[in-house]
Amino acid sequence: MLMNPVEIIRKKRDGYELSEYEIKNFIRGYVNGEVSDYQMSALLMAIYFRGLGNEETKFLTEAYIESGRKLNLSKLNKPKVDKHSTGGVGDKTSLILAPLVACFDVIVPMISGRGLGHTGGTLDKLESIPGFRTDLSADEFIKNLESINVCMIGQTDELTPADRKIYALRDVTGTVENISLITASIASKKIAEGTEAVVYDIKCGSGANLSEDKLDELARNLIRTSNEFGQKALAVITDMDSPLGYSVGNWVEVKECVEIMNPKLPVTGLSLDLLEVTLFLAGAMLHLAGEAQSIEDGIKWSGDKLLSGEVFSKFCEMVKLQGGDVEYIHDLNIYPSSEYSRTICADSDGYLARLDALSFGKAAVELGCGRKKTDDTVDHKAGILIRKKPGYEVKKGDVISEIYGSSEDKLDIAQRLLNEGIGISPNPVSFKSKILKVIDSKDI
């Protein structure tokens, strides 16, 4: 029997701890349609301001898992490991990581999400590949894992359907940046998909979803919750002050990843930060999976594998198996272009000191790369290309970035945002590592 949702909302609003029964009853009611969107929104806002304790977070995570099916991958007699990012701008590491780690005969069952706020989503990027399906059933998911070790899908009606509904609601109610909600959302998917270990990539900086003082707390919450459900876990804090790589959008990010994975194509130096983060996370995944004695060993082996061409072949296998047209992967030039484009240039000589990730993320949303409302249509062709990175010397008139969209009005708004996010210094600026900190179970 459904409890009175108003009483549960009021209880959390007033700062009291919710019981396991109250949390699970409310979530079950929302999935069944007995609790409305506006009531769920009210509870989300109460949680946003009042927070959840460790036990409440565990109960919410469990409620998400119990709302659907939990996969049993025990018959796949290989290590099973995944990675999840808290969301960033230009963060496309999953597109390379999943096939890369799968090449080591490790199962990578990756359930990803769509864009949240100014941050991009892996599913939107994958769906920019014509025909690519992210809506596979759980049985199709397992079949693909058996076949090629890797599959990348979204939350289905079978897997954590409660989180799928609430995830979209958080995006449009200003309740994204809450540690308990983030923890339950991320951990539930990783537990439901059947992984034995997970690496959490937690973003720090202007393009992240959380303030810097909350990062360690989130890392510990994620690791603690994963451990409570029997998973190995570690967290890597990575810098997100500037966009990762040289592209922000959907197809443009797929294109950048293909250029890295295909050894026959030249790789721009602008992707070095993307390579650094990707290889570090791959090393961490292989270490947690028991395939490498240390993260450093895993990094080296991952770099060698990337150069061999095996990762590109594995990515093509995955695209084909999930219905995507691999012709676009083999020939990147046949993808249709946006109707309008514009260049953003340096207004003075000096050194590029700032490419504010938040400004670039907001500009990408305005171009159509993300959503302002849950039912917005994403423009896969729109995007931003970065031609200079922080630390580079620039001359007045040098192109710093290029923007692509479906109308001049969208380009106008994006240009204003980007101009606010670009900073040039008269003094040299040093390049920074994107890897800031590693936290594991021993640290909690």
C-alpha positions in Angstrom: 0.0 0.0 0.0 1.3 3.4 -1.0 2.1 5.7 2.0 1.0 9.3 1.8 3.8 10.9 -0.5 3.1 14.4 1.0 4.1 13.1 4.5 7.4 11.7 3.2 8.1 14.9 1.3 7.4 16.9 4.5 9.5 14.7 6.6 12.6 15.1 4.5 11.9 18.8 4.0 12.0 19.2 7.8 15.4 17.4 7.9 14.4 14.0 9.3 15.9 10.7 8.1 13.7 8.5 5.9 13.3 4.8 6.6 14.0 2.0 4.2 10.3 1.4 3.8 9.5 5.1 3.2 12.2 5.5 0.5 11.3 2.2 -1.3 7.6 2.9 -1.1 7.9 6.3 -2.6 10.2 5.2 -5.4 8.0 2.2 -6.2 4.9 4.5 -6.3 6.7 6.9 -8.7 7.6 4.0 -11.1 4.0 2.7 -10.9 2.5 6.1 -11.6 0.9 6.5 -8.2 3.4 9.4 -7.3 3.3 12.3 -9.7 6.3 14.1 -11.4 5.6 17.2 -9.3 5.7 15.1 -6.1 8.9 13.4 -7.1 10.4 16.8 -8.0 9.4 18.1 -4.5 11.2 15.2 -2.8 14.2 15.7 -5.0 14.4 19.3 -4.0 14.0 18.4 -0.3 16.8 15.9 -0.7 18.9 18.5 -2.5 18.8 20.8 0.4 18.6 18.3 3.3 20.8 15.5 1.9 20.7 11.8 2.7 22.6 9.8 5.3 24.7 6.8 4.4 21.9 4.4 5.2 19.3 6.5 3.2 21.7 6.6 0.2 22.0 2.8 0.4 18.2 2.4 0.6 17.7 4.7 -2.4 20.4 2.8 -4.4 18.7 -0.5 -3.5 15.3 1.0 -4.5 16.6 1.9 -7.9 18.0 -1.6 -8.4 14.9 -3.4 -7.2 12.7 -1.3 -9.6 14.0 -3.5 -12.4 16.2 -6.5 -13.2 19.7 -7.2 -11.9 21.8 -8.9 -14.5 23.6 -12.1 -13.6 26.9 -12.3 -15.6 28.4 -15.2 -13.6 28.3 -17.5 -16.7 30.8 -15.1 -18.3 33.9 -16.5 -16.8 36.0 -13.3 -17.2 36.7 -10.3 -15.0 33.9 -7.7 -15.3 34.8 -4.0 -14.8 33.3 -0.7 -15.8 34.0 3.1 -15.5 31.7 6.0 -14.8 32.3 9.7 -15.1 30.4 12.3 -13.1 30.1 14.3 -16.3 32.2 16.9 -18.0 32.6 18.9 -21.1 34.2 17.1 -24.1 34.4 14.0 -21.8 34.4 11.2 -24.4 36.7 8.7 -22.7 34.1 6.0 -22.5 34.1 5.7 -26.3 37.7 4.6 -26.3 37.9 3.0 -22.8 35.1 0.4 -23.4 36.6 -1.3 -26.5 40.2 -0.7 -25.2 39.7 -2.7 -21.9 37.6 -5.3 -23.8 40.6 -6.1 -25.9 42.3 -7.6 -22.8 39.6 -10.2 -22.6 37.8 -8.3 -19.8 34.0 -7.9 -19.9 33.0 -4.2 -20.0 29.2 -4.0 -19.5 28.6 -0.2 -19.7 25.3 1.4 -19.0 25.6 5.1 -19.7 23.5 8.2 -19.5 22.4 11.2 -21.6 23.6 14.8 -21.1 22.8 16.5 -17.8 22.8 20.3 -17.8 26.0 21.6 -19.5 27.7 18.2 -19.5 27.5 15.8 -22.4 26.1 12.2 -22.4 27.7 9.1 -23.9 24.4 7.9 -25.3 23.9 11.1 -27.3 27.4 10.7 -28.7 26.9 7.1 -29.7 23.5 7.8 -31.3 25.1 10.3 -33.6 26.4 7.3 -35.4 23.6 6.5 -37.9 21.7 3.4 -36.8 23.5 2.9 -33.5 21.1 1.4 -30.9 21.5 2.1 -27.2 18.1 0.7 -26.3 19.0 -3.0 -26.4 17.2 -5.4 -24.0 19.0 -6.9 -21.1 19.2 -10.2 -23.0 20.7 -8.5 -26.1 23.1 -6.8 -23.8 24.3 -10.1 -22.4 24.5 -11.7 -25.8 26.8 -8.9 -27.1 29.0 -9.2 -24.0 29.3 -12.9 -24.7 30.2 -12.2 -28.3 32.8 -9.3 -28.1 33.2 -8.5 -24.3 31.7 -5.0 -24.6 28.3 -3.4 -25.0 27.2 0.2 -24.3 23.6 0.9 -23.7 21.2 3.2 -21.8 18.9 2.5 -18.9 16.2 0.3 -20.2 12.8 -0.5 -18.7 14.5 -3.6 -17.3 17.5 -2.1 -15.7 17.0 0.6 -13.0 13.9 2.1 -14.5 13.3 4.2 -11.4 16.7 6.0 -12.0 15.9 6.4 -15.7 12.8 8.4 -14.9 14.4 10.4 -12.0 17.6 11.0 -14.0 15.6 13.0 -16.6 13.6 14.8 -14.0 16.8 16.0 -12.1 18.1 17.5 -15.3 15.2 20.0 -15.5 14.5 20.7 -11.8 18.0 22.0 -10.8 18.7 18.9 -8.6 21.7 17.4 -10.5 24.4 18.6 -8.1 23.6 16.5 -5.0 26.0 13.9 -3.7 23.4 11.4 -2.4 21.3 11.6 -5.6 24.5 11.3 -7.8 25.7 8.3 -5.7 22.5 6.4 -5.9 22.1 7.1 -9.6 25.6 6.0 -10.6 26.1 3.1 -8.2 22.7 1.5 -9.0 23.4 1.2 -12.7 26.9 -0.2 -12.0 25.5 -2.8 -9.6 22.5 -3.7 -11.8 24.7 -4.3 -14.8 26.5 -7.1 -13.0 30.1 -5.6 -12.8 32.5 -6.8 -10.1 34.6 -3.6 -10.1 34.1 0.0 -11.1 36.4 3.0 -11.6 34.8 6.4 -10.9 36.1 9.4 -12.8 35.1 12.4 -10.7 35.4 15.7 -12.4 36.9 18.8 -10.7 36.7 22.3 -12.0 34.4 24.8 -13.6 32.9 22.2 -16.0 32.1 19.7 -13.2 28.7 19.2 -11.6 30.0 19.6 -8.1 32.1 22.2 -6.1 35.6 21.2 -5.2 34.9 20.8 -1.5 32.4 18.0 -2.3 34.6 15.8 -4.5 36.2 13.7 -1.8 32.8 13.2 -0.2 31.3 12.0 -3.4 34.3 9.7 -4.1 34.0 8.1 -0.6 30.2 7.8 -1.0 30.5 6.0 -4.3 33.3 3.7 -3.1 31.4 2.9 0.2 28.1 2.2 -1.6 29.8 0.0 -4.2 31.6 -1.9 -1.5 28.4 -2.5 0.4 27.0 -4.3 -2.7 30.2 -6.4 -3.1 32.0 -4.4 -5.7 35.7 -3.3 -5.8 35.9 0.4 -6.5 38.3 3.3 -6.7 37.9 6.9 -7.7 40.1 9.2 -9.8 39.7 13.0 -9.5 40.4 14.6 -12.9 40.6 18.2 -13.9 37.6 19.7 -15.8 38.5 23.4 -15.8 38.8 23.2 -19.6 37.1 20.9 -22.1 38.7 17.5 -22.6 40.3 17.0 -26.1 39.6 19.3 -29.0 35.8 18.7 -29.6 32.6 19.4 -27.7 29.3 17.9 -29.1 28.2 14.5 -30.3 29.5 13.4 -33.7 32.5 15.7 -33.4 33.5 13.8 -30.3 33.0 10.4 -31.9 35.2 11.6 -34.8 37.9 12.6 -32.4 37.8 9.2 -30.7 38.0 7.4 -34.0 41.0 9.4 -35.0 42.7 8.2 -31.8 41.7 4.6 -32.2 42.5 4.2 -35.9 46.3 4.1 -36.1 46.1 5.0 -39.8 44.8 8.5 -39.0 46.8 11.4 -37.7 46.1 12.4 -34.1 46.2 16.1 -33.3 48.3 17.2 -30.4 45.1 18.8 -29.0 44.0 15.3 -27.9 46.9 14.7 -25.5 44.8 15.5 -22.4 42.1 13.1 -23.6 44.8 10.4 -24.1 46.2 11.1 -20.6 42.9 10.6 -18.9 41.8 7.7 -21.0 45.0 5.7 -20.5 45.0 6.4 -16.8 41.4 5.2 -16.4 42.1 2.1 -18.6 45.1 1.3 -16.3 43.0 1.7 -13.2 40.3 -0.6 -14.7 42.8 -3.3 -15.7 44.3 -3.1 -12.2 40.9 -3.4 -10.4 40.1 -6.3 -12.8 43.2 -8.1 -11.7 44.8 -8.0 -15.1 47.6 -5.5 -14.2 49.6 -5.5 -11.0 49.5 -1.7 -10.9 47.8 1.3 -12.6 51.1 2.1 -14.2 51.4 -1.3 -15.8 47.9 -1.0 -17.1 48.6 2.4 -18.6 51.6 1.1 -20.5 49.7 -2.0 -21.8 46.8 0.2 -22.8 49.0 2.5 -24.8 50.5 -0.4 -26.7 47.1 -1.9 -27.4 45.8 1.5 -28.7 48.7 1.7 -31.2 48.1 -1.8 -32.4 44.8 -1.1 -34.1 42.9 -3.7 -32.1 40.9 -1.1 -30.2 39.7 0.4 -33.5 38.6 -3.1 -34.7 36.8 -3.8 -31.5 35.0 -0.4 -31.7 33.9 -1.2 -35.2 32.6 -4.6 -34.0 30.6 -2.9 -31.3 29.1 -0.4 -33.7 28.1 -3.0 -36.2 26.7 -5.3 -33.5 24.5 -2.5 -32.1 23.1 -1.6 -35.6 25.5 1.3 -36.4 26.6 2.1 -39.9 30.4 1.4 -39.8 30.8 3.2 -43.1 30.8 6.5 -41.2 33.5 5.2 -38.9 35.7 4.1 -41.8 35.2 7.3 -43.7 34.7 10.2 -41.3 34.3 12.7 -44.2 30.9 11.4 -45.4 29.0 12.7 -42.3 26.7 15.6 -43.1 27.8 19.0 -41.9 26.0 21.7 -40.0 24.3 24.4 -42.0 26.1 27.3 -40.3 29.6 27.8 -38.9 31.8 30.5 -37.4 35.3 31.0 -36.0 36.2 32.5 -32.6 39.5 34.3 -32.8 42.0 35.7 -30.3 41.5 39.4 -29.7 45.2 40.0 -28.6 48.6 38.5 -28.6 49.7 36.4 -25.6 49.2 32.9 -24.1 45.8 31.2 -23.9 45.2 31.0 -20.1 41.6 30.0 -19.9 39.1 27.9 -21.9 36.3 27.8 -19.3 34.7 24.4 -19.5 31.3 25.7 -18.1 31.1 28.4 -20.8 31.9 25.8 -23.5 29.3 23.4 -22.1 26.6 26.0 -22.0 27.5 27.1 -25.5 27.2 23.5 -26.7 23.7 23.3 -25.2 22.7 26.5 -27.0 24.0 25.0 -30.3 21.8 22.0 -29.8 24.3 19.4 -28.5 22.4 19.0 -25.3 18.9 19.6 -23.8 17.2 22.3 -21.9 14.0 20.2 -21.5 13.7 16.4 -21.3 11.9 16.2 -24.7 14.4 18.4 -26.6 15.8 16.9 -29.8 19.6 16.8 -29.9 21.4 18.1 -33.0 24.1 15.5 -33.6 25.9 17.7 -36.2 26.3 20.7 -34.0 29.5 21.2 -32.0 32.6 23.1 -31.1 36.1 22.4 -32.3 39.0 23.7 -30.3 42.1 24.8 -32.2 44.2 26.2 -29.3 44.5 24.8 -25.8 45.5 26.5 -22.5 49.2 27.1 -22.5 49.4 27.7 -26.3 50.9 31.0 -27.6 48.4 32.9 -29.7 48.5 35.9 -32.0 45.7 38.4 -32.5 43.3 36.9 -35.1 44.4 33.3 -34.5 41.4 30.8 -34.5 40.8 29.5 -31.0 37.7 27.6 -31.8 35.1 26.9 -34.5 31.3 26.5 -33.8 28.7 24.7 -35.8 24.9 24.9 -35.6 21.6 25.0 -37.4 21.0 28.8 -37.2 22.9 32.1 -37.0 20.9 32.9 -33.8 22.3 29.8 -32.1 25.8 30.7 -33.2 25.3 34.3 -31.8 24.4 33.0 -28.4 27.2 30.4 -28.4 29.8 33.0 -29.5 28.9 35.3 -26.6 29.3 32.5 -24.1 32.6 31.4 -25.6 34.0 34.9 -25.6 33.3 35.1 -21.9 35.1 31.8 -21.3 38.3 32.6 -23.2 41.1 34.3 -21.4 44.5 35.4 -22.8 47.5 36.3 -20.6 50.6 38.3 -21.6 52.7 35.8 -19.6 53.4 32.1 -20.4 51.0 29.6 -19.0 52.1 26.0 -18.1 50.3 22.9 -19.2 48.7 20.9 -16.3 48.1 17.2 -15.7 44.4 16.2 -15.8 45.0 13.5 -13.1 44.7 15.1 -9.7 44.1 12.4 -7.1 43.3 8.7 -6.6 41.0 7.5 -3.8 40.4 3.8 -3.0 38.7 1.7 -0.4 41.6 2.1 2.1 40.9 5.9 2.1 37.4 5.5 3.6 
